[in-house]
Every structure is written in C-alpha cells, then in structure tokens.
C-alpha cells in the first residue's frame, strides 16, 4: 500500500472507533458539563495533532503544514457557526440536555454533506479553472458580509427545509422527552427538536459553502482537505458547550474570521493568476488574525446586551 493509502485506512479506523465511543457514551439526553466539554475538546485536538504527526512521518512536511493550516482555518470558521447554534437553541427554547442530542445527529449529517461538497468541489476546480475565481469571490463576499452585515438572526419560517418539514409532519408545540418523532393515534408526530435539527443541518450547509472553499485555497489534495475538515467539525459539539456561555465576550472574533476569509479568498484568486503564497505565510496570517481578534475582545470588553447561555436561557 502507498503511504497515503495507509493514512486513509488509519483515518477510517480512528473515526469508527472514536464515533463508537462517543455515540455509546451519549445515548441518553444529558447536560454536557464544562469538564466533559473540555475533556472531549482536548481529545479531539490531541487526535488531530497526533494524526498530523502521522502525516508528517508518512507524507512529508508540506502535507503536514497543509493539514494543520486547513484544520486551523476550519476550526476558526466553525466558531462562527456556534453563534448560529446558540440562536437556534434560544429560539426553540431547547434545554441543555437536548442540545447535545441535536448537535450529535447534526454533526453526523454534516459528515455526509462535507464529503459530497469536498469531492464535488475538487472535481470542479480540477476541471474548470475559472472556478478558482468564483470561489475566491465567494470568500471575499462572505468576508464582507461577516464584517459589515450586522448580527445574524434566525428565521425558521423563511427556511425552505423547515417549511417543507412542517408540511410533511404535524408538530407538537412543546418538547416532551428527547425523541424527534413519535406515534400518536397511529399518526407520526414530530417534536420541535426535529425542527431545531433541520435548522442546524441547513446552517451547516451554508457554513460548508463558505468554509470548504477556504481550504481549497490551501490545497486540492482530497485526503488533506477531507481529513482536516472532518477533524475540525468532529470536535464542534464539545467546542460549543465549552464556549457557548462566554461567546459574548469575543466581540471582535467575527472581524478576525472575516479577515481570514478575505485573505484565503485573495490567495485563491492570486493562485489562479499564477501567484504563490507559501503555506508558512498563510499559517502566520491566520494565527495573527485570530490572536489579534481574541486580544482585542479581551482588552476592549464584551458586547453590550444580555448573553445567551448554552442552556438556551438569557
């Protein structure tokens, strides 16, 4: 077997084992404690770094740098998605013990969507050179929207998938138990938990449209793009419970994320025009944006208003 085949097999086995452990430990609805969230966050980051060491040993330094850069980009951009999750759970009044269940199935669904987006996107870029300009422009537009578009709001009634779900199923008005569907008088009835799950999945589709092209600016190697992306989103649930209650403190984080998107969008367009920005420079720019955003947030204070906590309460 080639070195990359060995790494594919190792990645597949690792995902199967860790998913089995994670799903087995979280079969019942429960509130995820700060300690549990911190532990799982450390586990996922450690696994990603250990896997990166394997890439360095089997595939070389450049591939390892590409994986690490892609992982940092995806991890950074995923923080923006946490703001959306907080608003979704607050809108539907989803308590903490049910949030973990929704995020679990939401992330499993995201794995399938990411695979489809990644391999389709790579094929398009390899076939149509002008797609580099399109993806680069998309990233620049997203960067502008994040920086100057104002605060995001959740509007379930305007969501196509939510409207479709409401046409297909009758829904209960309140959450009763941790089920998504149940039968009442031989009729299949859905819970508001299912609507929240639909919103989470649809938000991830929009998020993937922004974040996956950002990694294409780093590399078009399917193995690097896919594995760095999956490692980042697999730790998203733990990251949510770790940071949800303090997200209001990082008021400049969205600006930092927008700068990262603007940089990678510009890099993608420059690459299409024959330019080259070394991977080390890309990594330095990304870390600088993140550090400055976090530092500015901590120095200049929190955003005025009432924070929304992970339990869905204000």
Short mmCIF file of the C-alpha atoms (twelve columns), coordinates in Angstrom:
data_MODEL
# 
_entry.id   MODEL 
# 
loop_
_atom_site.group_PDB 
_atom_site.id 
_atom_site.type_symbol 
_atom_site.label_atom_id 
_atom_site.label_alt_id 
_atom_site.label_comp_id 
_atom_site.label_asym_id 
_atom_site.label_seq_id 
_atom_site.Cartn_x 
_atom_site.Cartn_y 
_atom_site.Cartn_z 
_atom_site.pdbx_PDB_model_num 
ATOM 1   C CA . UNK A 1   0.000   0.000  0.000   1 
ATOM 2   C CA . UNK A 2   1.084   3.580  -0.645  1 
ATOM 3   C CA . UNK A 3   1.763   5.946  2.258   1 
ATOM 4   C CA . UNK A 4   -1.455  7.879  1.606   1 
ATOM 5   C CA . UNK A 5   -3.499  4.658  1.473   1 
ATOM 6   C CA . UNK A 6   -2.118  3.716  4.883   1 
ATOM 7   C CA . UNK A 7   -3.152  7.122  6.225   1 
ATOM 8   C CA . UNK A 8   -6.644  6.751  4.712   1 
ATOM 9   C CA . UNK A 9   -7.037  3.395  6.476   1 
ATOM 10  C CA . UNK A 10  -5.734  4.826  9.753   1 
ATOM 11  C CA . UNK A 11  -8.137  7.771  9.481   1 
ATOM 12  C CA . UNK A 12  -11.107 5.494  8.767   1 
ATOM 13  C CA . UNK A 13  -10.346 3.180  11.681  1 
ATOM 14  C CA . UNK A 14  -9.816  6.105  14.041  1 
ATOM 15  C CA . UNK A 15  -13.145 7.689  13.070  1 
ATOM 16  C CA . UNK A 16  -15.036 4.409  13.515  1 
ATOM 17  C CA . UNK A 17  -13.541 3.793  16.972  1 
ATOM 18  C CA . UNK A 18  -13.962 7.317  18.305  1 
ATOM 19  C CA . UNK A 19  -17.506 7.639  16.912  1 
ATOM 20  C CA . UNK A 20  -18.473 4.338  18.528  1 
ATOM 21  C CA . UNK A 21  -17.115 5.550  21.871  1 
ATOM 22  C CA . UNK A 22  -18.710 8.989  21.567  1 
ATOM 23  C CA . UNK A 23  -22.135 7.695  20.493  1 
ATOM 24  C CA . UNK A 24  -22.037 4.933  23.061  1 
ATOM 25  C CA . UNK A 25  -21.349 7.375  25.894  1 
ATOM 26  C CA . UNK A 26  -24.007 9.844  24.771  1 
ATOM 27  C CA . UNK A 27  -27.014 7.644  24.043  1 
ATOM 28  C CA . UNK A 28  -29.191 9.347  26.668  1 
ATOM 29  C CA . UNK A 29  -30.016 13.051 26.785  1 
ATOM 30  C CA . UNK A 30  -27.961 14.843 29.410  1 
ATOM 31  C CA . UNK A 31  -26.450 18.230 30.125  1 
ATOM 32  C CA . UNK A 32  -22.824 18.364 28.969  1 
ATOM 33  C CA . UNK A 33  -20.746 19.752 31.816  1 
ATOM 34  C CA . UNK A 34  -17.865 22.168 31.323  1 
ATOM 35  C CA . UNK A 35  -15.447 19.456 32.432  1 
ATOM 36  C CA . UNK A 36  -16.827 16.946 29.933  1 
ATOM 37  C CA . UNK A 37  -16.745 19.521 27.134  1 
ATOM 38  C CA . UNK A 38  -13.160 20.463 27.995  1 
ATOM 39  C CA . UNK A 39  -12.108 16.791 28.087  1 
ATOM 40  C CA . UNK A 40  -13.623 15.991 24.692  1 
ATOM 41  C CA . UNK A 41  -12.233 19.192 23.178  1 
ATOM 42  C CA . UNK A 42  -8.757  18.219 24.334  1 
ATOM 43  C CA . UNK A 43  -9.261  14.687 22.984  1 
ATOM 44  C CA . UNK A 44  -10.253 15.911 19.515  1 
ATOM 45  C CA . UNK A 45  -7.452  18.479 19.309  1 
ATOM 46  C CA . UNK A 46  -4.916  15.879 20.517  1 
ATOM 47  C CA . UNK A 47  -6.146  13.337 17.956  1 
ATOM 48  C CA . UNK A 48  -5.861  15.920 15.174  1 
ATOM 49  C CA . UNK A 49  -2.314  16.837 16.199  1 
ATOM 50  C CA . UNK A 50  -1.320  13.167 16.532  1 
ATOM 51  C CA . UNK A 51  -2.752  12.461 13.090  1 
ATOM 52  C CA . UNK A 52  -0.793  15.430 11.764  1 
ATOM 53  C CA . UNK A 53  2.380   13.855 13.121  1 
ATOM 54  C CA . UNK A 54  1.486   10.717 11.168  1 
ATOM 55  C CA . UNK A 55  1.056   12.819 8.022   1 
ATOM 56  C CA . UNK A 56  4.472   14.369 8.635   1 
ATOM 57  C CA . UNK A 57  6.098   10.946 9.011   1 
ATOM 58  C CA . UNK A 58  4.345   9.279  6.054   1 
ATOM 59  C CA . UNK A 59  3.662   12.145 3.629   1 
ATOM 60  C CA . UNK A 60  6.222   14.805 4.493   1 
ATOM 61  C CA . UNK A 61  6.477   18.319 5.904   1 
ATOM 62  C CA . UNK A 62  4.469   20.178 3.232   1 
ATOM 63  C CA . UNK A 63  1.443   17.882 3.569   1 
ATOM 64  C CA . UNK A 64  1.626   18.199 7.349   1 
ATOM 65  C CA . UNK A 65  1.643   22.009 7.076   1 
ATOM 66  C CA . UNK A 66  -1.285  21.880 4.657   1 
ATOM 67  C CA . UNK A 67  -3.275  19.676 7.047   1 
ATOM 68  C CA . UNK A 68  -2.517  21.913 10.027  1 
ATOM 69  C CA . UNK A 69  -3.400  25.087 8.102   1 
ATOM 70  C CA . UNK A 70  -6.648  23.558 6.848   1 
ATOM 71  C CA . UNK A 71  -7.512  22.365 10.342  1 
ATOM 72  C CA . UNK A 72  -6.880  25.795 11.864  1 
ATOM 73  C CA . UNK A 73  -8.952  27.511 9.146   1 
ATOM 74  C CA . UNK A 74  -11.882 25.139 9.591   1 
ATOM 75  C CA . UNK A 75  -11.684 25.278 13.392  1 
ATOM 76  C CA . UNK A 76  -11.633 29.074 13.296  1 
ATOM 77  C CA . UNK A 77  -14.554 29.341 10.905  1 
ATOM 78  C CA . UNK A 78  -16.558 26.782 12.886  1 
ATOM 79  C CA . UNK A 79  -16.623 29.215 15.813  1 
ATOM 80  C CA . UNK A 80  -18.820 31.488 13.704  1 
ATOM 81  C CA . UNK A 81  -21.280 28.613 13.407  1 
ATOM 82  C CA . UNK A 82  -21.506 28.424 17.201  1 
ATOM 83  C CA . UNK A 83  -23.217 31.828 17.236  1 
ATOM 84  C CA . UNK A 84  -25.901 30.396 14.944  1 
ATOM 85  C CA . UNK A 85  -26.355 27.299 17.129  1 
ATOM 86  C CA . UNK A 86  -26.872 29.499 20.186  1 
ATOM 87  C CA . UNK A 87  -29.576 31.499 18.400  1 
ATOM 88  C CA . UNK A 88  -31.316 28.360 17.099  1 
ATOM 89  C CA . UNK A 89  -31.476 26.760 20.545  1 
ATOM 90  C CA . UNK A 90  -32.612 30.009 22.108  1 
ATOM 91  C CA . UNK A 91  -35.380 30.479 19.515  1 
ATOM 92  C CA . UNK A 92  -36.774 26.961 20.002  1 
ATOM 93  C CA . UNK A 93  -36.141 27.076 23.779  1 
ATOM 94  C CA . UNK A 94  -34.074 23.880 23.649  1 
ATOM 95  C CA . UNK A 95  -32.646 22.942 27.043  1 
ATOM 96  C CA . UNK A 96  -29.023 21.882 27.539  1 
ATOM 97  C CA . UNK A 97  -29.719 18.126 27.815  1 
ATOM 98  C CA . UNK A 98  -31.394 18.143 24.370  1 
ATOM 99  C CA . UNK A 99  -28.805 20.362 22.684  1 
ATOM 100 C CA . UNK A 100 -26.164 17.623 22.835  1 
ATOM 101 C CA . UNK A 101 -28.507 15.157 21.078  1 
ATOM 102 C CA . UNK A 102 -29.320 17.626 18.305  1 
ATOM 103 C CA . UNK A 103 -25.662 18.511 17.761  1 
ATOM 104 C CA . UNK A 104 -24.690 14.822 17.730  1 
ATOM 105 C CA . UNK A 105 -27.022 13.995 14.844  1 
ATOM 106 C CA . UNK A 106 -26.346 17.333 13.198  1 
ATOM 107 C CA . UNK A 107 -22.629 16.602 13.026  1 
ATOM 108 C CA . UNK A 108 -23.213 13.063 11.729  1 
ATOM 109 C CA . UNK A 109 -25.317 14.552 8.937   1 
ATOM 110 C CA . UNK A 110 -22.591 17.115 8.298   1 
ATOM 111 C CA . UNK A 111 -20.059 14.329 7.679   1 
ATOM 112 C CA . UNK A 112 -22.055 13.136 4.667   1 
ATOM 113 C CA . UNK A 113 -22.610 16.664 3.359   1 
ATOM 114 C CA . UNK A 114 -18.939 17.578 3.734   1 
ATOM 115 C CA . UNK A 115 -17.806 14.522 1.788   1 
ATOM 116 C CA . UNK A 116 -20.186 15.416 -1.049  1 
ATOM 117 C CA . UNK A 117 -19.159 19.090 -1.093  1 
ATOM 118 C CA . UNK A 118 -15.424 18.405 -0.869  1 
ATOM 119 C CA . UNK A 119 -15.091 15.838 -3.622  1 
ATOM 120 C CA . UNK A 120 -17.504 17.695 -5.917  1 
ATOM 121 C CA . UNK A 121 -15.654 20.971 -5.315  1 
ATOM 122 C CA . UNK A 122 -12.244 19.452 -6.048  1 
ATOM 123 C CA . UNK A 123 -13.543 17.909 -9.263  1 
ATOM 124 C CA . UNK A 124 -14.965 21.268 -10.364 1 
ATOM 125 C CA . UNK A 125 -11.719 23.101 -9.631  1 
ATOM 126 C CA . UNK A 126 -9.649  20.489 -11.455 1 
ATOM 127 C CA . UNK A 127 -11.976 20.635 -14.477 1 
ATOM 128 C CA . UNK A 128 -12.835 24.341 -14.683 1 
ATOM 129 C CA . UNK A 129 -10.010 26.765 -13.900 1 
ATOM 130 C CA . UNK A 130 -12.396 29.733 -13.695 1 
ATOM 131 C CA . UNK A 131 -13.969 28.150 -10.587 1 
ATOM 132 C CA . UNK A 132 -10.942 29.449 -8.628  1 
ATOM 133 C CA . UNK A 133 -12.105 32.997 -9.356  1 
ATOM 134 C CA . UNK A 134 -15.699 32.116 -8.434  1 
ATOM 135 C CA . UNK A 135 -14.754 30.505 -5.114  1 
ATOM 136 C CA . UNK A 136 -12.321 33.330 -4.346  1 
ATOM 137 C CA . UNK A 137 -15.022 35.920 -4.999  1 
ATOM 138 C CA . UNK A 138 -17.452 33.936 -2.823  1 
ATOM 139 C CA . UNK A 139 -14.981 34.015 0.064   1 
ATOM 140 C CA . UNK A 140 -14.411 37.761 -0.340  1 
ATOM 141 C CA . UNK A 141 -18.171 38.381 -0.365  1 
ATOM 142 C CA . UNK A 142 -18.638 36.213 2.743   1 
ATOM 143 C CA . UNK A 143 -15.827 38.090 4.480   1 
ATOM 144 C CA . UNK A 144 -17.533 41.405 3.733   1 
ATOM 145 C CA . UNK A 145 -20.901 40.057 4.892   1 
ATOM 146 C CA . UNK A 146 -19.488 38.815 8.213   1 
ATOM 147 C CA . UNK A 147 -17.628 42.067 8.857   1 
ATOM 148 C CA . UNK A 148 -20.333 44.555 7.820   1 
ATOM 149 C CA . UNK A 149 -23.563 42.593 7.505   1 
ATOM 150 C CA . UNK A 150 -24.686 43.124 11.087  1 
ATOM 151 C CA . UNK A 151 -25.825 40.486 13.577  1 
ATOM 152 C CA . UNK A 152 -27.337 37.298 12.205  1 
ATOM 153 C CA . UNK A 153 -30.889 36.363 13.076  1 
ATOM 154 C CA . UNK A 154 -32.755 33.073 12.997  1 
ATOM 155 C CA . UNK A 155 -35.912 32.998 10.854  1 
ATOM 156 C CA . UNK A 156 -37.275 29.413 10.757  1 
ATOM 157 C CA . UNK A 157 -40.364 30.474 8.781   1 
ATOM 158 C CA . UNK A 158 -38.085 31.589 5.921   1 
ATOM 159 C CA . UNK A 159 -36.111 28.339 5.915   1 
ATOM 160 C CA . UNK A 160 -37.120 26.141 2.973   1 
ATOM 161 C CA . UNK A 161 -36.343 22.869 4.777   1 
ATOM 162 C CA . UNK A 162 -38.281 23.927 7.875   1 
ATOM 163 C CA . UNK A 163 -41.322 24.858 5.772   1 
ATOM 164 C CA . UNK A 164 -41.089 21.509 3.986   1 
ATOM 165 C CA . UNK A 165 -40.851 19.620 7.295   1 
ATOM 166 C CA . UNK A 166 -43.949 21.425 8.607   1 
ATOM 167 C CA . UNK A 167 -45.880 20.414 5.503   1 
ATOM 168 C CA . UNK A 168 -44.835 16.765 5.804   1 
ATOM 169 C CA . UNK A 169 -45.356 16.259 9.552   1 
ATOM 170 C CA . UNK A 170 -47.595 17.572 12.317  1 
ATOM 171 C CA . UNK A 171 -45.554 19.027 15.187  1 
ATOM 172 C CA . UNK A 172 -46.081 19.205 18.910  1 
ATOM 173 C CA . UNK A 173 -45.922 22.686 20.417  1 
ATOM 174 C CA . UNK A 174 -43.627 21.689 23.263  1 
ATOM 175 C CA . UNK A 175 -40.657 19.409 23.766  1 
ATOM 176 C CA . UNK A 176 -41.756 16.298 25.640  1 
ATOM 177 C CA . UNK A 177 -38.926 13.807 26.012  1 
ATOM 178 C CA . UNK A 178 -35.820 13.514 23.846  1 
ATOM 179 C CA . UNK A 179 -37.467 11.995 20.754  1 
ATOM 180 C CA . UNK A 180 -37.582 13.554 17.295  1 
ATOM 181 C CA . UNK A 181 -40.627 11.511 16.197  1 
ATOM 182 C CA . UNK A 182 -43.308 9.518  17.958  1 
ATOM 183 C CA . UNK A 183 -46.693 7.975  17.133  1 
ATOM 184 C CA . UNK A 184 -49.935 9.331  18.497  1 
ATOM 185 C CA . UNK A 185 -53.173 7.644  17.474  1 
ATOM 186 C CA . UNK A 186 -51.302 5.894  14.643  1 
ATOM 187 C CA . UNK A 187 -50.084 9.273  13.366  1 
ATOM 188 C CA . UNK A 188 -46.367 10.100 13.067  1 
ATOM 189 C CA . UNK A 189 -45.773 13.310 15.029  1 
ATOM 190 C CA . UNK A 190 -42.558 15.383 15.131  1 
ATOM 191 C CA . UNK A 191 -41.074 17.319 18.047  1 
ATOM 192 C CA . UNK A 192 -39.656 20.880 17.942  1 
ATOM 193 C CA . UNK A 193 -36.324 19.103 18.479  1 
ATOM 194 C CA . UNK A 194 -36.576 17.906 14.879  1 
ATOM 195 C CA . UNK A 195 -37.139 21.461 13.621  1 
ATOM 196 C CA . UNK A 196 -34.053 22.583 15.549  1 
ATOM 197 C CA . UNK A 197 -32.099 19.717 13.961  1 
ATOM 198 C CA . UNK A 198 -33.276 20.797 10.490  1 
ATOM 199 C CA . UNK A 199 -32.112 24.336 11.244  1 
ATOM 200 C CA . UNK A 200 -28.709 23.068 12.441  1 
ATOM 201 C CA . UNK A 201 -28.262 20.946 9.293   1 
ATOM 202 C CA . UNK A 202 -29.291 23.784 6.962   1 
ATOM 203 C CA . UNK A 203 -26.937 26.196 8.726   1 
ATOM 204 C CA . UNK A 204 -24.107 23.709 8.225   1 
ATOM 205 C CA . UNK A 205 -24.856 23.596 4.501   1 
ATOM 206 C CA . UNK A 206 -24.418 27.373 4.315   1 
ATOM 207 C CA . UNK A 207 -21.363 27.172 6.551   1 
ATOM 208 C CA . UNK A 208 -19.767 24.479 4.350   1 
ATOM 209 C CA . UNK A 209 -20.236 26.666 1.261   1 
ATOM 210 C CA . UNK A 210 -18.044 29.278 2.986   1 
ATOM 211 C CA . UNK A 211 -15.520 27.123 4.789   1 
ATOM 212 C CA . UNK A 212 -14.693 24.367 2.297   1 
ATOM 213 C CA . UNK A 213 -13.538 26.777 -0.471  1 
ATOM 214 C CA . UNK A 214 -11.273 28.334 2.171   1 
ATOM 215 C CA . UNK A 215 -9.363  25.047 2.464   1 
ATOM 216 C CA . UNK A 216 -9.230  24.769 -1.340  1 
ATOM 217 C CA . UNK A 217 -7.032  27.877 -1.181  1 
ATOM 218 C CA . UNK A 218 -4.524  25.776 0.794   1 
ATOM 219 C CA . UNK A 219 -4.553  22.502 -1.166  1 
ATOM 220 C CA . UNK A 220 -6.620  20.410 -3.575  1 
ATOM 221 C CA . UNK A 221 -5.385  17.105 -2.166  1 
ATOM 222 C CA . UNK A 222 -8.662  15.273 -1.317  1 
ATOM 223 C CA . UNK A 223 -7.045  13.463 1.605   1 
ATOM 224 C CA . UNK A 224 -5.794  16.658 3.267   1 
ATOM 225 C CA . UNK A 225 -8.966  18.647 2.602   1 
ATOM 226 C CA . UNK A 226 -11.295 15.894 3.849   1 
ATOM 227 C CA . UNK A 227 -9.388  14.786 6.940   1 
ATOM 228 C CA . UNK A 228 -8.594  18.306 8.193   1 
ATOM 229 C CA . UNK A 229 -12.232 19.278 7.686   1 
ATOM 230 C CA . UNK A 230 -13.641 16.224 9.469   1 
ATOM 231 C CA . UNK A 231 -11.267 16.504 12.432  1 
ATOM 232 C CA . UNK A 232 -12.345 20.125 12.903  1 
ATOM 233 C CA . UNK A 233 -16.109 19.539 12.790  1 
ATOM 234 C CA . UNK A 234 -15.987 16.363 14.896  1 
ATOM 235 C CA . UNK A 235 -14.908 18.479 17.837  1 
ATOM 236 C CA . UNK A 236 -17.584 21.107 17.182  1 
ATOM 237 C CA . UNK A 237 -20.116 19.759 19.703  1 
ATOM 238 C CA . UNK A 238 -17.633 19.799 22.576  1 
ATOM 239 C CA . UNK A 239 -16.412 23.240 21.499  1 
ATOM 240 C CA . UNK A 240 -19.974 24.531 21.589  1 
ATOM 241 C CA . UNK A 241 -20.533 23.524 25.210  1 
ATOM 242 C CA . UNK A 242 -17.076 24.785 26.113  1 
ATOM 243 C CA . UNK A 243 -17.537 28.277 24.664  1 
ATOM 244 C CA . UNK A 244 -21.304 28.917 24.391  1 
ATOM 245 C CA . UNK A 245 -21.608 30.728 27.714  1 
ATOM 246 C CA . UNK A 246 -18.645 33.043 27.004  1 
ATOM 247 C CA . UNK A 247 -19.119 33.732 23.274  1 
ATOM 248 C CA . UNK A 248 -20.484 37.213 24.072  1 
ATOM 249 C CA . UNK A 249 -17.008 38.181 25.324  1 
ATOM 250 C CA . UNK A 250 -15.335 37.763 21.926  1 
ATOM 251 C CA . UNK A 251 -16.863 40.756 20.177  1 
ATOM 252 C CA . UNK A 252 -14.079 41.074 17.589  1 
ATOM 253 C CA . UNK A 253 -13.952 37.379 16.698  1 
ATOM 254 C CA . UNK A 254 -16.242 37.786 13.696  1 
ATOM 255 C CA . UNK A 255 -13.969 40.529 12.362  1 
ATOM 256 C CA . UNK A 256 -10.966 38.214 12.746  1 
ATOM 257 C CA . UNK A 257 -12.819 35.443 10.912  1 
ATOM 258 C CA . UNK A 258 -13.753 37.848 8.122   1 
ATOM 259 C CA . UNK A 259 -10.080 38.830 7.712   1 
ATOM 260 C CA . UNK A 260 -9.116  35.152 7.435   1 
ATOM 261 C CA . UNK A 261 -11.772 34.595 4.753   1 
ATOM 262 C CA . UNK A 262 -10.655 37.707 2.874   1 
ATOM 263 C CA . UNK A 263 -7.050  36.506 2.939   1 
ATOM 264 C CA . UNK A 264 -7.789  32.980 1.696   1 
ATOM 265 C CA . UNK A 265 -10.166 34.365 -0.937  1 
ATOM 266 C CA . UNK A 266 -7.440  36.671 -2.191  1 
ATOM 267 C CA . UNK A 267 -4.966  33.809 -2.100  1 
ATOM 268 C CA . UNK A 268 -7.261  31.622 -4.206  1 
ATOM 269 C CA . UNK A 269 -7.602  34.348 -6.850  1 
ATOM 270 C CA . UNK A 270 -3.841  35.012 -6.770  1 
ATOM 271 C CA . UNK A 271 -3.178  31.284 -7.258  1 
ATOM 272 C CA . UNK A 272 -5.498  31.233 -10.280 1 
ATOM 273 C CA . UNK A 273 -3.485  34.119 -11.753 1 
ATOM 274 C CA . UNK A 274 -0.212  32.267 -11.291 1 
ATOM 275 C CA . UNK A 275 0.836   33.732 -7.957  1 
ATOM 276 C CA . UNK A 276 2.056   31.741 -4.974  1 
ATOM 277 C CA . UNK A 277 1.826   32.423 -1.255  1 
ATOM 278 C CA . UNK A 278 3.872   29.964 0.826   1 
ATOM 279 C CA . UNK A 279 1.904   27.815 3.261   1 
ATOM 280 C CA . UNK A 280 4.030   29.158 6.143   1 
ATOM 281 C CA . UNK A 281 2.916   32.717 5.326   1 
ATOM 282 C CA . UNK A 282 -0.725  31.621 5.196   1 
ATOM 283 C CA . UNK A 283 -0.450  29.986 8.609   1 
ATOM 284 C CA . UNK A 284 1.202   33.102 10.070  1 
ATOM 285 C CA . UNK A 285 -1.530  35.393 8.726   1 
ATOM 286 C CA . UNK A 286 -4.310  33.144 10.059  1 
ATOM 287 C CA . UNK A 287 -2.813  32.899 13.549  1 
ATOM 288 C CA . UNK A 288 -2.173  36.663 13.609  1 
ATOM 289 C CA . UNK A 289 -5.822  37.407 12.762  1 
ATOM 290 C CA . UNK A 290 -7.057  35.059 15.483  1 
ATOM 291 C CA . UNK A 291 -4.673  36.316 18.153  1 
ATOM 292 C CA . UNK A 292 -5.444  39.977 17.432  1 
ATOM 293 C CA . UNK A 293 -9.219  39.312 17.430  1 
ATOM 294 C CA . UNK A 294 -9.124  37.482 20.770  1 
ATOM 295 C CA . UNK A 295 -6.753  40.023 22.334  1 
ATOM 296 C CA . UNK A 296 -8.859  42.982 21.188  1 
ATOM 297 C CA . UNK A 297 -12.002 41.314 22.554  1 
ATOM 298 C CA . UNK A 298 -10.445 40.720 25.959  1 
ATOM 299 C CA . UNK A 299 -8.909  44.214 26.169  1 
ATOM 300 C CA . UNK A 300 -11.821 46.320 24.944  1 
ATOM 301 C CA . UNK A 301 -14.587 44.446 26.747  1 
ATOM 302 C CA . UNK A 302 -17.683 42.479 25.935  1 
ATOM 303 C CA . UNK A 303 -20.514 43.371 23.619  1 
ATOM 304 C CA . UNK A 304 -23.343 45.208 25.362  1 
ATOM 305 C CA . UNK A 305 -26.505 43.198 25.868  1 
ATOM 306 C CA . UNK A 306 -27.666 40.070 27.621  1 
ATOM 307 C CA . UNK A 307 -25.628 36.958 26.851  1 
ATOM 308 C CA . UNK A 308 -27.350 33.757 25.783  1 
ATOM 309 C CA . UNK A 309 -26.087 30.690 27.606  1 
ATOM 310 C CA . UNK A 310 -25.776 27.095 26.497  1 
ATOM 311 C CA . UNK A 311 -28.936 26.088 28.324  1 
ATOM 312 C CA . UNK A 312 -30.997 28.255 25.991  1 
ATOM 313 C CA . UNK A 313 -31.784 30.853 28.654  1 
ATOM 314 C CA . UNK A 314 -30.838 34.547 28.726  1 
# 
